[in-house]
Amino acid sequence: MFADHDAYIAKAPEDLRPLLVRLRSQLSRALPDAEEVIAYKMPGFRIGQSIIAGYAAFSKQCGLYLSPSAIKSYADDIAAAGLKATKTGITFSPSRPIPDGLVEKLALASRKDRNL
């Protein structure tokens, strides 16, 4: 188990670390009142008892996890960026990063979905 976001990022594959650092920064700016936590064995941002966003690193890609309605609301933007999405997650990689501005939109939509 990881103690915090820094420890998680340090253990991620080296080529994915810059993506995780950037994503963490974007989420921190979009959710300034959120607490950084480790939940479900991955870094997340929590307000009250609700996880608004989480992220993870795998061997060749990363994932951003949000509310289903946030992903649905921005499905066209996600597809236009050439990213793959499931009901609750978006995968991205060094060759296909999440475009600037989209992380903030997704985080705010996920927050709104949780009525926070």
C-alpha positions, 0 to 999 in steps of 0.5 A: 500500500502507498502512503501518499500520492508521491510514493505512488508516483515514485513507484509508477513506470518511469515513462508514465511519471510525468503524466501522473505529476501533470494529472495530479497538478491539474486535479489539484487546481480543479479541486482546490478544496479536495483532500489527496487520499489513497483509496482503492489502492490508487491516488484520489481526490476526496471531498467529504466522503466522496471520491471525486477523481482517482488515477492509476498507472499500469505498465503502458498506460494510465487511467483517470477515474471519475463519475459516469456522468462526467465521462458521458458529458464529455464523451465527444471531447474524449473521443476527439482526443483519441482516448478510450473511455469506459463508463468510469475511466479514461485511459491515456499514455505518453503518446495520447495524453489528456488534452489541456483543459479536459481534466478540469472539465471532467473533474468539475463535472464529476464534482457536480455529479456528486452534488459537491 
